[in-house]
Amino acid sequence: MDATTAPHHIPVEMPQYGEHHHIFELMQIMLQELLIHQPKEPIQFMLNHLQRDNDMVPRIFILGPPASGKTTIAIPDSLLMELIKERLEKDECVSKGWILDGIPETREQALMIQTSGISPRHVIVLKAPDTVLIERNLGKRIDPYNGEVYHTTFDWPSDPEVQKRLKAPLDISEEETAKRLIEYHRNITRILPSYPKILKVISSDQPCVDVFYQALTYVQSQHRSNAPFTPKILLCGPTGSGKSLQAALLAQKYGIINVCCGHLLKEEVARNSNVGELIRPFFQKEMQVPDQITIRVLINRLSKQDCICYGWVLHGFPQDIDQATLLDTAGFMPNRVFFLNVPYDSVIERLTLRRTDPATGERYHLMYKPPPTMEIQERLMQHPEDTEEKVKLKMDLFYRNSSLIEEYFENVIYVNGDQDPYTVFEYIESGIIMPLPTKVPL
């Protein structure tokens, strides 16, 4: 682009296409592969890379001390690297991904792996107290017929014949295990700095299912990307769930545009615009504004240059599946959708106890922000929409439509809105700055 023509009027379709197809990440990965492999024919190398289409397959290291729940092997480093590289270059590993457990065991192995061009996307380190690991190791038993491993406490075979022929491995004594643990602790502190941004430590001193769930959740997550990102955030939730507050906090911190559908309609009426004149009768009769008028106002706002450049956070629309379809058809599909879940009793408490001072316009809450004097309390007024009956009607309407809206949008992020507002904000923030989890076959 010509810098002299700034500000640039970027078509809406450009960032949408780039984000949807992960163009920036694709270029970043291809550059990384070029630097690692340094092919003689870089163009053909990149074409072959694109055809493989394996940028998102799992590439995982699992590390941990003896008896932490991974397997180990002992082969000379040079031979081990050749075997690993040969195995990982097979078509099934290239196309489906791989998991390497127990390797690297030393700093030297970690460096050899890196110089071989083997680069994991996730590194998982299993951790447990030494006393637990020693106890686990002492309980191991091996079936000499098939090499199957059992445990006297956690995995004892039901077949009496199998029980009789089980034998204890030769190297599982308390002394031997302690020696291996000392060696492990000496080496692991030199290995971990090799993977500073892709490493997660998981306690293996818990049920196997819990360890697996934490590991799977981490592997499905993506690391924070350097790609340019224009937030297009949708906040959904029942009345009183805190959408307006969270939208204001996001707009304040990140400079994105706070788009409240209800406020847009009121602004059109206040400006006496042509669209405002169409909206006014519905306001006067306390009727819902038709979807076609609402989407027209919304498209006009989201098409402005500030929304295109800085992004937006939308709340108050859509309220049903038809409105969600209209938003999508108009080309304004959000790239982050949050559902704020708040129990009915909490919403009733939040809204029915709200009061306004007609003299000053100051807002109070009889529980969380009571008026400072009795004089102020006596003149406080409740908004007609904050009665328990009307709040219940709004909540019933929202939950009647919410399941269809949730199904319509992909990768919905659910947030417990019944917490401190800044705790809710931190959770929403983490869902914006981190890429969405990828469901990859393992």
N, C-alpha and C positions, 0 to 999 in steps of 0.2 A: 504494500500500500504506500501511496505517496504521503509522507508525513506533513507536507504543506497543506493538505486538504483537511486536516483535523478540525473539529471532531469527526471521526469516521462514523458513517451511518451503516452499521453492520446489520445485514438482513437477519431476521429472527431465525431463519432456517440454518444459518451457518453454525452458530454454537450448538444448536439442537443436534445437527448431524454429527458434529465433532464429539459431543458428549455421548451420544447414543452408540456410536461405533468405536469409541475409545481411541480416536486418532492420535492424540498426544501420547498416550501410554504405548501405542503400537510403535511409534517412531522411537520412543525412548528405549523400548526393549530391543528393537532392531539395531540401534546404535550400540547398545551394550553387547549384543551378540557379535557385531562386527569387531569391536575392540578386543573381545575375548578370543575369537577364533582367527581374526586377521586373514580372511580368505584371499586367494589370488584373484578371484573373480567376484568382487563384492556384489555386483548387480545380480548375478545368477544366484549367489548365496542368499540374498534378500528375497528373491523370487521363491526359492526353495523353502525359505523360512515361512513365507506367507502361505504357501500351499500346505505346510504341515499343520497350521492352525492349532498350535498347542501352547499358546502363551499362558493359558489359564489352568493347565493341568497341574496337579500337585507335585511338588518337589520338596521332600521333607527329610530333615535329619531328626532322629530321636536319640538323645543322649541321656545317660543316667548311670548311677553306681551299680555294682553287682546286686542282683536280686531286686532291682527297682521295677522290673517288669518289661525289660527289653532283652534281646539276645546279643551275644558277643561272639567274636571269632578271633583267633590269634594266627596271623599270617605275616610274613615279612612285608614291610611297608611298600617296597617297590612292586612286589608281586601283587599285593593287595590293590594298589592303585590301578594296575593294569587290568585286573579282574573286574574292579568296579566300573572302570571306564568302558570296558568291553560290554558289560551287562547293560549299562545305562544307554548305550548307543543302539541297542536293539529296538526294532520298530515299536514293540508294545510299550516300552518305557518312554520313547519319544512321544507317542500319541496319547498314552493314558497317564503318564506321570510315574513317580516312584517314591518309595519310602526307604530310607537308609537308616538302620538302627544300630547303635553301638559304635558308629564311626562318625567322626574321628575320635580316637582315644588319646591322642597326644597333639601338641602344638605342631609338631613336624608333619603329622598326617593332615592336619587342617590346612597347612600351607601347600602341601602336595596336592590336595584336593582342589584348592583354589587355582593353582598353576595348571591343573589339568582341564580347567574350564568348567568344572562341576560347581554349579551355583544353586543352592537351595533357596526356596521362597519362604519357608518356615522352618525354624529350628525349635524343637521342644526338648526341654531338659526336665527329666523326672527327678524329684527330690524327696527323700525320706530320712528320718533319724537313723543313725548307724545301728542303734540297738534293734530297731525294727528290721533293718536289712539283714542283720546277722541271724535274727530269729527266723526270718523267711528262708534264708539259705540253708539253715540247719534242717528244715523240714522237707527239703527237696528229695524226691525219690525218682528213679529212672527204671522204666521197663526195658530190660535187656533185649527183649524180642523185637521191639519196634522203635525204641528210642523215645517213646512218649514220656513226658515229664509230668509227675504228680506232686502233690504236697500233702503232708500228714494232717494239716489243719484245714487248708482252703480247697483242696481238690483231691480228695481221697477216692479211689475207684470203688465202685459198688461190687465188682466181680471178685469173689474170694480168691480165685485162681490168680488173677492179676496182682492182688494184694500180696500173695505169698512170694512171687518172683521179683518184686520191686527191690531195688538196691540203692543205697546211698552213693552219690557221686564221690570221687576221691578227694576233690578239692573244696569241700564245703564245710570243713571244720571251722570252729570259731576263730582259730588263729589264722588260717588261710584267708578267710573272708576279711578279717581285720587288715591283713597285709594288702589285699586288693583294694580295700576302701581307702587306705592311706595313699596308695598309688593313684587312685582315681581322684581324690581331693587335690593331690599335688598337680595333676595334669589339667583338671577341668578349669581351674582359675586362669590357665594360660590359653585355653581353647575359646572360652566365651567371648573375649574381646574381638574375635574374628567375625562375630555375627551380632553387632551391637543393636541393629534396628529390626531384626527379624526373629528375635529370641523370646520365648515364653517359658517361664519356670512353672511347673505344675507339681503339686504335692501328690506323690503316689501312695501316701499313707492314708488311703481312703478306698472305698469300694471301686472295683475295676470299672464298673459302669460309669461312675462319676468322673474318673480319670479320662475315660474315652470321650465322654460328652464334652469336657473342657477342651480336650485336644482337637476334637472335630470342629467345635465352634471356632477355635483359633485358626485352624487350617482353612476354614471356609471364609474367614475374614481376609480383606485385602489391606495391604499396607498403605499408609497415607501417600497420596500421589502428588507430584509436582505439577500436574496438568492444570491449566487455567480452568476455573470452575465458576460458572454463573449460577448461583443458587436460585432455584424456582421451587419454593417451599409451600406446601399446603398443610395447614393445621386444621384438623377435624376434631370434634368433640361436642358433647352436649352443652347447653347453655350453662354458664358458670364454671366451666372446666379450666378457664384461664387462658384461652386462646389469644385474647386481646393483649394481655400482659406479656405473654411469651413473644408475640409478634413485635411488640414495642421493644423488648429487650434485644431481640435479634436485629431489628432495624438499627437500634442505637449502636450496637457493637460492631456490626459488619457493614453498615452503610447501605443495606438493601432497602427496597421500598416497601413500606407497610401498606398493604392493600386490604382494606376492610370493605367488603361488598356493601354492607348497610350504610357506611359513611359515604361511599361513592354516590349512592342513590340520593341521599339527603343533600349532598353537595350540588347535584344536578338540579334538584328542586329549588335550592337556595339561589342558584345562579339564573333561574328563570330561563334555562335553555330550552330548546325545542323538545329534547328528550325529557327534561324536567317537567315540562307541561304534560307529557304523557304519563309521567309517574305520579303527579300530584293527586289525581282523583283516587288512586289506589291508597295513598297515604291517608287521605281524608276519610275514606271508608274503612280504614284499618284492614285492608285486603293485601294479599301477597302480590307483589309486582310480577307480571308475566315473565316467564323465562326469557323470551326473545328480547324483551326490553332490557332485562338485567344483563344478559350476555353482551348486548350491544355496548352498554356502558363499560362493562368489564374489559372487553376487547380494546376499546378506545384507550383505557388506562394502561393496560399491559403492553400495548404497542408503542407507548412513548419511549423516547430514547433512554431515559434514566432507568426504566425497568429492563430494557434490553442490555444495557451496559453493566448495571450493578446487580441485577437480579431482584426478586420480589418474594414476599411472604404473604400468602393469601389466606384469609379466614372469612367465614360467613357464606361461602359458596365453594363447592356445590353442596346442596342439602339433600339431594336424591340422585338416583342413577341417571335420570334424564338430564339434569344439570351437569353431571360429570361427563356425559357424552357430548354435550354442547361445548364444554371447555376443551375437550380433546379434539373435537372436530375443528374448532377455531385455531388449533395449533399451539395451545398453551398448556401442554401436558407438564405437570410438575415432575421434578427429578428427586424430590424428597417428600414423602407423605407421612405425617405423624398423626396418630390417633391418641388423644388425651383421655384416659379412662379415669373417671371419678365416680365413686359410689353415690347413689341417690341421696342418702342422708347428708353427705358432705355438701352436695350442691344445694340442697334445701337450706342448710346452715349458712352457706356462703351468701345466698341471694336474699332469702327472706329477712335476714337481719341487717340488710343494707339500708342506710338512711341518708338523706340529703338535707343540708341546712338551706332553706329557701332564702335566707338573708345574705349568706356569703357564697353559696354554691359549693361549700366544702362537703366532701363525702365522708361518712363515718360507717363503722360497723359495730353493732351493739356488743359483739364479743371481742373482735380483734382490734378495733380502733374506736373505743367508746368516746362520746363527747366529753370535753373537759369539765363542763358545768351543767347543773340542772336546768339553767335557763336555756342553754342551747338544746339540751335533750328534749325539752318540752315543745320546741318549735320544729323538730325534725319531721321529715315527711318520707313516706315510702313510695317508691315508684310503682305505678299500677301494674307493671309487668313483673314485679317481684313478689307477688302473692303466691302462696303455695300452690293454689289451683293452676295458675298460669305456668308456673315453673314446671309442674308435673306434666302438663299438656305438651310443652316444648320438648321435655326429655323423652316422653313417649314417642313423639313424632321423629326425633332424631334416631332413637334406637330401632324404630320401625324401618328406617331407610339405611341405617349404617352398614348392615351386613352386605348389602348389594354394592355400596360404595367401596367397601374394603376389598371385595372380590374384583372390582373393576380396576383398581390401581395395583400395580405390581410392587413388591418389596415394601409393604406397609410396615412402619416402625411403631410399635405400641409403647406408650409411655404411661407410667403411673402418675396421674396428675394430682393425686391426693397426697402431696408432699409439699415441703417448703418450695416456693416458686423458683428460687435460685438452684435448688437441686434438680427440679424439672428442667430448667434452662440448660444446666450442664449436660443432662442426658440428651436433650434435643441437639445441643451443640456438637456433641460427639458423633451423633448420627449424620451431621452435615459435613464435618471436616474429614470424616473417614469414608472411604468408598463403601458401597453397599456390599454385603456378603455375597459370595458366589457359590452357588450349589453345584459343586463339581463331583462327579462320580469317584468314589474311593474304592 
